[in-house]
Structures are given as structure tokens and as C-alpha cells.
């Protein structure tokens, strides 16, 4: 994904956009973090993974699944 940022020096407006797939509300500019000085312009852009995943049809799958312990005797095949 490529994120495009445009800073209009006359108005001070910063716009954020992205290339394909364009999914509304996945990118957000935090206007409270904009710092424009003589030498630098900095700001924060956040990516909302939840909205992106939902719109792309991904389903949440926990990654902390703990396997069941092996029962005494080694399970269905007999002893180990």
C-alpha cells in the first residue's frame, strides 16, 4: 500500500490518501501532531487495521491457541 500525503502551504491543509485498495476510514491524520517549522514538517498518520480487515473480508483468528495436553498413555494411538 502506498500512502499519499499532500501539504498545501497556502492553507496549511494536509490531506492523506492511498492507492488501491481504497477503503474509506482506514487512514487518519492526527491534526494535533502537525508541527510546521522553518526546516521540517512532521505529523502522525494512523492506519485502522480493523476497518481494513473487515472491508477486505478477513476474519479474526486468535494466535494464542493452547493445544490440549497429551493424556496419560499418549493419546489415541496408545503409549508413547
Secondary structure, 3 states (H helix, E strand, C coil): CCEEEEECCCCCCEEEEECCCCCCCCEEEEEEEEEECCCCEEEEEEECHHHHHHHHCCCCCCCCCCCCCCCCCCCCCCCC
